[in-house]
Each structure stands twice: as structure tokens, then as C-alpha cells.
Amino acid sequence: MRAIRLLLHFAYQEAMSCLFPVFIFASLAISKFATIPGIGRYDLLLILCLFFQVVMVKSGLETKDELKVITVFHLIGLALELFKVRMGSWSYPEEAYSKIFGVPLYSGFMYASVASYLCQAWRRLDVTLTAWPVPWLAMLLGAAIYLNFFTHHFSVDLRWVLMFAIFPVFWRTRVHFRVAEERLWMPLPLAFFLIGFFIWIAENIATFFGAWYYPNQRDGWEIVHLSKISSWFLLVIVSFIIVAELKHVKSRISRSD
């Protein structure tokens, strides 16, 4: 009974942390089968995402500080989308007024929803970290991972080197979180993998509903290749490092005040 109670409480907190991603998936599903005359699907998705973002802040489900973090992820995601679409990694074939160089602006919210989940889960589960590496090392690794998403198109792909580097950098780091009245923990690399795996599942759902298409999906939907888990694993690390460092900066500012 104790295990069931903890699992149910954890599932509830995780579900509440996923409100933004769930809203996006629901919007993708509905907009695939229902249209509004005069409004392109990508334009409608942008309007819906903006509306829900306002609702999240006005209702208190997200704080203004969390909104700032989410905005940073939106911009980071759009920069990556602009480059990847130009390189032919994936495409957005539908017409829209809100497309820039082939990328609809709503796509940034898919990255922002990952940040929303991290911020919500951090607060709801009272997350703390122990043995976090020195800030310059964590940020250097995060920057190298993000840059590799761009540079591997022109030079050697260092993703496996970077994945290997994660373990000596974070091997002592633990994520502590509260479930009901109990404090639990897990190794940080395991948390990275679990989040990346579930984002890969979400990616399959998103491509099924036509959020974007990989080259092999243009003639019909196929499951996203398992190798994409490594990409999401790395992107989650970048996201987590940014959120963690911003949390640490805010904590230091609060203590100085």
C-alpha cells in the first residue's frame, strides 16, 4: 500500500508538471482532424500555445521566473529548428503566415514545454541536487552538447564522446525529490535517460499527428528511429544544466539579499 500510495502521488505530480506538453499534444491531435476556415494549422497552434502560456501564468500554475526560463528555451529551440530545417533534418510542409525560413513559430513551444516540465517538476517535487559539478564545467559541457547539434553537419559528430563525458562529470550527482512525505533520490544520468526516453515517446506521438516530418516519414508515418533517444538524452542534459544553474544563481542572489 505504501508503494502504491507513493506511485500515485508521484504520477499525479508528474501529470501536473506535464500540463503544457499535454496541451500541445492535444492541440496537435485536434488540429489534425478539425480545421478553422481561414486559419492555417501552424498559425492556429501558435495562437493556442500563446493562449495557454498566458493561462498558465495568470492562474499561478507557472511563476514569472519560470516564464523567463521557458522563453530562453523557446529561443534556443527556434535557433536549432531554423538550422535543422535548413539542413533537411526534418520539415514542416504545411503553409502558414507564422513560418520563418520554413519553421513555424509554434515549434519553439515544443522546446519550451520541456522547460515547463522541468520547472514544474522541480517545484512540485521539491528537487534538490547534491555533488553538482563546478558551474564552469557543467556549462562548458552543456555548450559543447548544444554546439554539436550544429557542427556535426560539417565535421565529426562528437555525441558519443559527449555522452561518455557525462558520467565522469555527473557520476556523483544525485537528484533528491519529495514524494508525499518521503525523500527519494536517483543518479542524475539515470534521470537524464528517463526524461529523454519519454520525450522520444512523445516525439513519436507528435510526428504521428503531423507536428513535423522526418525524411523517412514523408510517404507515411514510421516510428522515430531509436537513435533519436541519444539526441533527446543530450538535449535534456542541456535543458537541465540551464535550469539548475539558473536555480543556483537565484539562490545565491536570495542569500545575498
C-alpha positions in Angstrom: 0.0 0.0 0.0 2.9 2.4 0.8 4.4 1.7 -2.7 1.0 2.3 -4.4 0.4 5.5 -2.5 3.8 6.9 -3.4 3.4 5.9 -7.0 0.0 7.5 -7.3 1.3 10.7 -5.7 4.3 10.8 -7.9 2.2 10.1 -11.0 -0.1 13.0 -10.0 2.7 15.4 -9.6 4.3 14.3 -12.9 0.9 14.7 -14.7 0.5 18.3 -13.3 4.1 19.1 -14.4 3.2 17.9 -17.9 0.3 20.2 -18.4 2.0 22.3 -21.2 3.2 19.2 -23.2 -0.2 17.5 -22.8 -1.9 20.7 -24.1 0.4 20.8 -27.1 -0.2 17.1 -27.9 -4.0 17.6 -27.6 -3.8 20.6 -29.9 -1.8 18.7 -32.4 -4.4 15.8 -32.4 -7.4 18.1 -32.6 -5.9 20.3 -35.3 -5.1 17.3 -37.4 -8.7 16.4 -37.9 -10.5 19.8 -37.2 -9.8 23.0 -39.1 -10.9 26.6 -38.8 -11.5 28.3 -42.2 -9.0 31.0 -42.9 -6.5 29.9 -40.3 -3.6 27.7 -41.1 -2.9 24.8 -38.8 0.5 26.1 -37.7 -0.9 29.6 -37.1 -3.7 28.1 -35.0 -1.2 26.1 -32.9 0.8 29.3 -32.3 -2.4 31.1 -31.1 -3.3 28.2 -28.8 0.2 27.9 -27.3 0.3 31.7 -26.6 -3.2 31.5 -25.1 -2.3 28.5 -22.8 1.0 30.2 -21.8 -1.0 33.2 -20.6 -3.4 30.9 -18.8 -0.5 29.1 -17.0 1.0 32.4 -15.7 -2.3 34.1 -14.8 -3.6 31.1 -13.0 -0.4 30.8 -10.9 0.5 27.3 -12.4 3.7 28.9 -13.6 5.6 31.8 -12.0 7.1 34.8 -13.8 10.6 33.5 -13.1 9.6 30.2 -14.8 8.2 32.1 -17.7 11.6 33.7 -18.2 13.3 30.3 -18.3 10.7 29.0 -20.7 11.3 32.0 -23.0 15.0 31.2 -23.1 14.2 27.7 -24.2 11.8 28.9 -26.8 14.6 31.0 -28.4 17.2 28.2 -28.1 14.7 25.8 -29.7 13.9 28.1 -32.6 17.5 28.6 -33.4 18.0 24.9 -33.5 14.9 24.5 -35.6 15.9 27.1 -38.2 19.3 25.3 -38.7 17.9 21.8 -38.7 15.2 22.6 -41.2 17.7 24.3 -43.5 19.9 21.2 -43.3 17.0 19.0 -44.2 16.9 17.0 -40.9 13.1 17.5 -40.8 10.4 19.7 -42.4 7.1 21.5 -41.8 5.3 21.1 -45.1 2.1 23.0 -44.3 1.6 26.6 -45.3 1.4 29.3 -42.5 1.8 33.0 -42.0 3.8 32.3 -38.9 6.6 30.5 -40.6 10.1 31.9 -40.8 12.5 30.3 -43.2 10.3 27.2 -43.2 10.0 27.0 -39.4 6.6 27.7 -37.8 6.9 29.8 -34.6 4.8 27.4 -32.6 7.7 24.8 -32.8 9.6 26.8 -30.2 6.9 25.9 -27.7 7.7 22.2 -28.0 11.1 23.0 -26.6 9.6 25.4 -24.1 7.2 22.7 -22.9 10.3 20.6 -21.9 11.5 23.6 -19.8 8.0 24.0 -18.4 8.0 20.3 -17.3 11.5 20.7 -15.7 10.5 23.9 -13.8 7.1 22.4 -12.7 8.6 19.1 -11.6 11.5 20.9 -9.8 9.0 22.9 -7.7 6.3 20.3 -7.2 8.7 17.5 -6.2 10.9 19.9 -4.2 14.0 18.8 -6.2 17.5 19.4 -4.8 20.9 18.3 -6.1 23.9 17.0 -4.3 27.5 16.9 -5.6 26.7 19.2 -8.5 29.9 19.9 -10.6 31.5 23.3 -10.6 29.4 25.7 -12.7 32.1 26.3 -15.4 32.4 22.6 -16.1 28.7 22.0 -16.3 28.1 25.0 -18.6 31.1 24.0 -20.8 29.6 20.5 -21.2 26.2 21.9 -21.9 27.6 24.4 -24.5 29.6 21.7 -26.2 26.5 19.4 -26.5 24.4 22.2 -27.9 27.0 23.3 -30.4 27.5 19.7 -31.6 23.9 19.7 -32.8 25.1 22.3 -35.4 28.7 21.3 -36.0 28.2 17.6 -36.7 26.8 18.5 -40.1 30.2 19.9 -41.1 32.7 17.9 -39.0 33.0 14.9 -36.7 29.9 14.0 -34.7 31.0 14.1 -31.1 27.7 12.9 -29.5 29.2 9.7 -28.2 32.2 11.4 -26.8 30.0 13.9 -25.1 27.7 11.2 -23.8 30.7 9.4 -22.3 31.9 12.7 -20.7 28.6 13.0 -18.9 29.4 10.2 -16.5 32.7 11.5 -15.0 31.2 15.0 -14.8 27.9 13.9 -13.1 28.8 10.5 -11.6 28.5 11.7 -8.0 25.4 14.0 -8.6 22.1 12.8 -7.2 18.6 14.2 -7.7 16.7 14.3 -4.5 12.9 14.7 -4.7 9.9 14.5 -2.4 7.1 12.1 -2.9 4.3 12.6 -0.4 6.3 12.8 3.0 9.3 10.8 1.8 12.6 12.0 0.2 13.9 9.7 -2.6 16.8 10.1 -4.9 18.3 8.7 -8.1 21.6 9.2 -10.0 21.4 12.2 -12.3 22.4 10.3 -15.5 19.5 7.9 -14.9 17.1 10.9 -14.7 18.6 12.3 -18.0 17.9 8.9 -19.7 14.4 8.5 -18.4 13.3 12.0 -19.4 14.9 11.6 -22.8 13.2 8.2 -23.3 9.8 9.7 -22.5 10.4 12.7 -24.8 11.2 10.1 -27.6 7.8 8.5 -27.0 6.2 12.0 -27.1 8.1 12.7 -30.4 6.5 9.6 -31.9 3.1 10.9 -30.9 3.9 14.4 -32.3 5.1 13.1 -35.7 2.1 10.8 -35.9 -0.1 13.9 -35.6 2.0 15.8 -38.1 3.8 18.2 -35.9 6.8 17.8 -38.3 8.1 15.1 -40.6 11.4 13.3 -40.8 12.6 12.4 -44.3 11.5 8.8 -43.9 8.0 9.9 -42.8 7.1 11.9 -45.9 5.3 8.9 -47.6 3.7 7.7 -44.4 4.3 7.7 -40.7 7.0 5.4 -39.3 8.3 5.1 -35.8 11.1 7.5 -35.0 14.5 5.8 -35.1 15.8 4.7 -31.7 19.0 6.7 -32.3 16.9 9.8 -31.6 16.8 8.8 -28.0 20.5 9.8 -27.8 19.7 13.3 -29.2 16.9 13.8 -26.7 19.2 12.5 -23.9 21.7 15.2 -24.8 19.1 17.9 -25.2 17.7 17.1 -21.8 21.2 17.5 -20.3 21.5 21.0 -21.9 18.0 21.8 -20.6 18.7 20.5 -17.1 22.0 22.3 -16.8 20.4 25.6 -17.8 17.6 25.2 -15.3 19.9 24.0 -12.5 22.4 26.9 -13.0 19.6 29.5 -13.0 18.2 28.0 -9.8 21.7 28.2 -8.2 22.1 31.8 -9.4 18.7 32.7 -8.0 19.5 31.0 -4.7 22.8 32.9 -4.4 21.0 36.2 -5.1 18.4 35.5 -2.5 21.1 34.7 0.1 23.0 37.9 -0.7 19.8 39.9 -0.2 
